[in-house]
């Protein structure tokens, strides 16, 4: 059934392979600063990332921003490959220890395309596992600058075992450690409930707003070869802290912007009143389209199913950007959405400041 049609349509569907892209965007933030966003570490990530590196290098990138925010991790080999891009040969990327204390080390090769170049790694409280491997490997080798907020804290190596009924079980077989010997795994000592509540506590204790509220364990302190102090036991603490939007509503809207929350709403809008947008070119859309007030009001009603405290007055610019970026993704692809969001992104602004000072 389609909107506007009077009868049901019978359409045969043939199952096919649908590739889930792991690199959302690869473009230039300035004449010499490239940007790559990786949303997960999957089987196709290595190939996609290599293509993205070539894209920004050909565009003139001598420095790079690697955006791992909200990246939950994935395949270990994809993470070590990306870390290898920035590390010189024989530098330790990570090591693993199993229950018998057997150690497996992973080292960088001579294949890196971005060695000895300036790199910024963006992380937040939703960057986990393989994302933390990349950030930890570079931080412990004194390569680049980690920008953002403390990462999630998952340092487990898991092996998937398929069962006869088509389901599968993921079994933890080892823990991984950063080059200085840090385990970034948050402890389960107080039970599963306390483990998940620790993540919620970050919102309540003000850690996301003020870096002085980040709790570290001095007994897990490590020193990098360059003399930098780093900590284990609960995620990667960034070198440069950037707070999240202040207040629950702004944090919620920030979540809406960075995820696909608005996609269902904008899809319905494009099928009905917004159908004319399909006739606009990308340039016309960017320069001429402004989200109508009634559309923003309708979005508020849609969003209040998730957070009843959201109101249009005071948040008009944020809501307009959420809707326009979601429409941009559906019309022109994910990269345009990322570009629009990044124009008002505080971490991107901080990186541009750091980059300007370094030059």
N, C-alpha and C positions, 0 to 999 in steps of 0.2 A: 504494500500500500504506500503510495506516494502522496505528499501534500498536493492538492489540486486535482488529483485523479478521482474519478467516480467509481472505478472498479479495481478489484485486485488484479495484479499482474503476476503471471506465472513465469519465473525466470530460472532456467537451469543454471546451477553454479558448479563449476569444476574446481576442485581443490588444487591449489598451486602453492609454490614456495613464496613466502613473503619475507623479504630480507628486512631485518630491523637494523637500521643504520645506527652506528655508535658514535660517529662524528657528526655533530649537529651543524657546525659552522667552521669555516676556515677563511679568514679575510684579514685585511690590514686595518689596524687601529690608527696608525700613522704611517708616514712614509717609510719607516724602518722597523716598525713594531707589528709583528704578526699576531694573530689570535686564533686559537683552535679550542673548540669545546668538545669534550668527550663525555658522553652521557652514561656509558657502561663499558666494561671490558669483555668483549665477546670474540668469537672465532674470526670474525671479519675485521676486528679493530686494527690489527697490525697493518693490513693492506690499506684500510681507509686512512689511518694516521700517516702512513708513508706518503700517500697521495696528497694529504693535507699539508705536510711539511714541504713537499715540492711546490705546491700552489703558492704558499706564502714566501718561499725562497725566491721563486721566479718573480714575485711581485716586489721584491726588494727587502724582505725581512732579514735583519741582522740580529734582532732580538725577538723573543716570543713570549706570549701569554698562553699558558696551558690551563684551561678552565675545567676543574674537576669537581665543582660544586654540585651537590645532589647526586653524585655518581656513587652508586652503592657497591661498586666493585665488579667481580666476575672472574674471568680466567687469568690465572697467575702469569702465564707466559706472555700475555698481552701487556701486562703491567711491567714485567721485566724488560720487554722489548722497548717500551716507551722510555723507561728510565735509562736504558742503554743509549738512547739517542743523545743524551746530554752528558754521559759519563765517559771518561777515558778508559781505554782498555785495561782490564784487570782490576778495576775498582769494584769493591764489593757492593752488590745491590741489596742483598738480604741473605739471611740464612734461616734454615728450618730445623726444628728439633722435634722428634717424635717422643712417645712415652718412654722409650728406652734411652733417651738422650742422644740418639744418633743424629748427627748434624749433616745437613746438605747445604753447601754454599752456592750462591749464584753470582757470577761475575760479569762485568761489562765486557763487550767485545770491541773490536776496532771498527765496527760498522756505524757508529754514531754520526749523524748528519748535522748535529747542532752542538757539538762539543766546543767548549771554550767560548760560548756565546751567552749573552744575558738572557735569563729565563725567569719568569714569574709563574708560580704555581698557585692557583686560586682554590681554596678549600673552605668548607663550612661544616656545620654540625651534622650534615647528611652525607658527607664524603666518608666512605667506609672501605675497609678491606683493601682491595687492589689499588684504590685511589691513595690510601695511606702508605702503601708500599712505595709508590712513586714519590710521594711527598717526603717520606722518611728517608729514602735512598739519597735524594738530592740534598736534603737538609743535613744529613749526617756526613756527606762528602763535601759540605760547604759549597754547594753549587746552587746558584739562583737564590731567590727570595720567596718564602712561603707567605702568602698574603691571605687574610680572612679571619676565620674563627676556628676554634679547636674542633678537630674532626671527630667522627663518631666513636672510634675505639674498638675495632674488630681485627684481631690478629690471628685468626684461626685458618688453618689449611684444611679444606674439606674435600672429601672424595665421594662422588655420586655413584650409588649402586642401584642399578635398575632391577625391579622386581617383576615377577612373572605376570602380574595383572596390569602391567603398563605404568604403574606408579614407580617411585624411586625414593631412596633414603639417602640423605647426605650425612656422612659420618666424619666427625672431626678426627683427623689422623696426625696432626702436628700443629705447632704454633710457629709463626714466623717472627723474626727479629730484624730490626734495622741494623745497618752496619756497625753502630756503636754498641749494639747488644740490647737495644730497647725492645721490650714487648709493649705494643700499644693496645693490647687487649684489656678492656675494662674487666675487673674481677667479678666472678660469680659467687664470691665467698658468702654474701648475704642473701643468696637465693635469686631466682629469676625475676621476681617482682621488683626487688630492689635494683636489679640490673637495669630494667626498663625505666624505673622511676628516676634513676640517676640522669637519664637523658631529659626527662621532664623537668627535673630540678634545675637544669641550665636556664630554663625560662624563668623559673621562680627566684633563683638566687642572683639574677642580674648578670650572669656570665656573658650572655649574648650582647650586652650593652657596654660592659666595662671589663677590660681584660684583667684588672686587679682582682676580680672575683673568680678567676680561673684557679681551681684548686690543683696543686701539684704535689707529688710525693718526693721529698728531698732524698729519700733513700734510693730512689730510682733515677737520680740525676746522672747524666752522662756528659762528657766533654767531646766535642768533635775535634778532628785534627787541626782545625783553624781556631780552636779555643771557644767555640760557641757552646753555651749551656743548653742542653735539651733534656726532656723528661720522658720517662716511660710510664706505663700503667694506666693509660686512658686517653688515647688519641694523640694526634700531632698538634702541638701548640704552634701557631704561626709565628714567623719572625716579625711580621707587621700585622697588627690587629685592626680589623675593620668591623665596627659594630653592626648589628642588624638594625633594621628600622625600629625606632623607639615606640613601643606601645603594641598591644595585642592586635589592634585593627590593622596597623601598618604592616606588622609581621604577617598577618593573614593575607593581605593584599599582595605582599611580596611573594608569598607562596603561590597565590593565584597566577601571578605573572610568570613565574619560573616553571610552572607545571602546565599540564593540559586542562586545567580546571574549566577554563572558559570555552573550550572547544565545542562542547555540546550546545551551549547557548549560541555561539557564533554560527555553527552549522545550521541551526534552525533559522537564524536571521538571514543567512545567505540563500536559503531556500525560499524565503518569503520577501520581506521588504527590501532586503539587501541584494537581491538577485542582480541588480544593475551593476554591481561592483565587478562582476565577471567580465564586463566590457572595458574596464579601465586597464591601462598599461601600468607597469610597476611605478614609473615616474609619476603618472597622474595620481595613483593611489597615495603615494608618499607625500606629494606636494599639495593635493587638493582635498583629499578625503578627511573630514572631521566627523567624529562619532556624534550622531544626533543625540540631543538631550533625552528624547523618549527611549532611545535604545539603552542609554545608561541607566535610566529609571527601571527599565525591564530587567537589566542585568542585576541591579540591586535586589530585586525580588527573587531572582534566581540564586544570588549569592547568599541571601538570608536563610536559605535552607541549610547552609553550612555555618554561618555566623550571623545571628540575628542583630548584632550590634552595628553592623556596617550601614552607614548612611551616605547619601551622595554629597551633601554639603561638607566641605572640608577635604574631600578625597576625589574631587572631580578629575584632576589631572592623572592620578594613579589609575582610576577606573577606565578612563579614556584610553590610556596606554595599554592596559590589559586587553581591552576589546580589540583595539586596532592591531596589536601584535598577533593576537589569535587569528584575526581575519587574514593578516599578512601571511601567516603560515599556511592557511588553507588555500590561499590564492597563488602564492609564489614560493612556498617552501619554508622549511624550518630556519634556514640561515637568515632570512629577512626578519623573522620574529626575533631571533637572537640579537641582530643588529639594533632593532628598535628598543628592546629591553636594555641593552648595554649602554645606550645613549644616556640613560638616567641612572645607571648602576654605580653605586658608591665604591665598590671594589675596583671597577674599571677606572673610575676617576682617580683613585689612590694610585693605581699602577701607572697611569699617565703622569702623575706628579713625580713618582719615584723615577720613572724613565727620563723625564725632563731634567731632573737633578743629576742623574748619572751621565748625562751628555753635556 
